Amino acid sequence: MVVNEEIKDLITKAPFVPIVTVSAQGEPHLIVVGKVAEVRDGDVLGFGVYKMDVTRKNIGENGRMQVVISSMEGGPKGFRLTGKASVEGQLVLFKAEQADPLL
């Protein structure tokens, strides 16, 4: 399991969550969302869709996405999650395939 208990705990503490998608031309697109809306099946994070036009377009083109989960609560800690995303209704669903510690 990529999203372990330490990362799940950080998800509840993260004040915001940066996510990066990549266009078919290789251009990165960074946005910040407020919170992870839900965690499914252990390694799938759900984010509520609010506009996200470029993000949804990039996901449709290749699905590549990175998510940063970090917090200063209890001392600095963070992870960069890499994986694939899809759009399901009003959610962006991100399947984490790799987790790398940042701090």
ROSE-901120 format. One record per residue (C-alpha): residue number from 0; residue in one letter; z negated, x, y. Coordinates in nm, 3 decimals, padded with zeros to 5 digits. Layout:
// ROSE-901120
NODE lumvo nutor      zz      xx      yy
NODE   NUM     a       Z       X       Y
...
This chain:
// ROSE-901120
NODE lumvo nutor      zz      xx      yy
NODE     0     m  00.000  00.000  00.000
NODE     1     v  00.106  00.143  00.338
NODE     2     v -00.109 -00.082  00.558
NODE     3     n -00.451  00.022  00.432
NODE     4     e -00.793 -00.105  00.540
NODE     5     e -00.818  00.156  00.819
NODE     6     i -00.489  00.035  00.970
NODE     7     k -00.588 -00.331  00.927
NODE     8     d -00.911 -00.258  01.115
NODE     9     l -00.713 -00.088  01.394
NODE    10     i -00.482 -00.390  01.418
NODE    11     t -00.780 -00.602  01.526
NODE    12     k -00.879 -00.343  01.790
NODE    13     a -00.538 -00.253  01.935
NODE    14     p -00.516 -00.382  02.295
NODE    15     f -00.134 -00.397  02.271
NODE    16     v  00.132 -00.289  02.023
NODE    17     p  00.445 -00.090  02.115
NODE    18     i  00.745 -00.158  01.892
NODE    19     v  01.077  00.028  01.887
NODE    20     t  01.407 -00.093  01.746
NODE    21     v  01.739  00.091  01.741
NODE    22     s  02.082 -00.046  01.828
NODE    23     a  02.387  00.004  01.606
NODE    24     q  02.488  00.279  01.852
NODE    25     g  02.156  00.459  01.797
NODE    26     e  01.995  00.365  02.129
NODE    27     p  01.617  00.309  02.102
NODE    28     h  01.465 -00.001  02.261
NODE    29     l  01.089  00.000  02.327
NODE    30     i  00.884 -00.310  02.406
NODE    31     v  00.513 -00.388  02.404
NODE    32     v  00.367 -00.697  02.241
NODE    33     g  00.016 -00.832  02.282
NODE    34     k -00.108 -00.842  01.925
NODE    35     v -00.007 -00.857  01.562
NODE    36     a  00.015 -01.232  01.493
NODE    37     e -00.047 -01.198  01.119
NODE    38     v -00.052 -00.963  00.821
NODE    39     r  00.133 -01.086  00.511
NODE    40     d  00.141 -00.944  00.160
NODE    41     g -00.045 -00.634  00.270
NODE    42     d  00.239 -00.438  00.431
NODE    43     v  00.417 -00.705  00.640
NODE    44     l  00.317 -00.749  01.004
NODE    45     g  00.424 -01.057  01.197
NODE    46     f  00.487 -01.059  01.573
NODE    47     g  00.544 -01.374  01.776
NODE    48     v  00.891 -01.391  01.929
NODE    49     y  00.887 -01.432  02.305
NODE    50     k  01.237 -01.377  02.431
NODE    51     m  01.294 -01.033  02.265
NODE    52     d  01.672 -01.071  02.297
NODE    53     v  01.758 -00.701  02.258
NODE    54     t  01.492 -00.651  01.990
NODE    55     r  01.627 -00.941  01.783
NODE    56     k  01.985 -00.817  01.829
NODE    57     n  01.889 -00.467  01.709
NODE    58     i  01.700 -00.608  01.411
NODE    59     g  02.007 -00.810  01.318
NODE    60     e  02.227 -00.499  01.337
NODE    61     n  02.019 -00.266  01.120
NODE    62     g  01.655 -00.379  01.090
NODE    63     r  01.512 -00.035  01.169
NODE    64     m  01.179 -00.052  01.352
NODE    65     q  00.867  00.149  01.434
NODE    66     v  00.528  00.013  01.536
NODE    67     v  00.235  00.200  01.690
NODE    68     i -00.115  00.077  01.613
NODE    69     s -00.381  00.259  01.817
NODE    70     s -00.716  00.213  01.984
NODE    71     m -00.978  00.410  02.174
NODE    72     e -01.259  00.189  02.039
NODE    73     g -01.500  00.411  01.844
NODE    74     g -01.290  00.717  01.936
NODE    75     p -00.912  00.769  01.954
NODE    76     k -00.720  00.674  01.643
NODE    77     g -00.364  00.564  01.575
NODE    78     f -00.075  00.533  01.332
NODE    79     r  00.303  00.515  01.364
NODE    80     l  00.443  00.272  01.109
NODE    81     t  00.810  00.299  01.010
NODE    82     g  01.004  00.036  00.819
NODE    83     k  01.243 -00.258  00.831
NODE    84     a  01.221 -00.582  01.024
NODE    85     s  01.373 -00.928  01.006
NODE    86     v  01.348 -01.241  01.217
NODE    87     e  01.213 -01.557  01.057
NODE    88     g  01.194 -01.853  01.295
NODE    89     q  00.953 -01.757  01.573
NODE    90     l  00.831 -01.438  01.403
NODE    91     v  00.955 -01.083  01.378
NODE    92     l  00.845 -00.968  01.032
NODE    93     f  00.803 -00.594  00.992
NODE    94     k  00.767 -00.438  00.645
NODE    95     a  00.589 -00.104  00.681
NODE    96     e  00.733  00.161  00.449
NODE    97     q  00.555  00.466  00.591
NODE    98     a  00.240  00.533  00.797
NODE    99     d  00.185  00.857  00.988
NODE   100     p -00.144  00.934  01.168
NODE   101     l -00.103  01.002  01.539
NODE   102     l -00.445  01.136  01.636
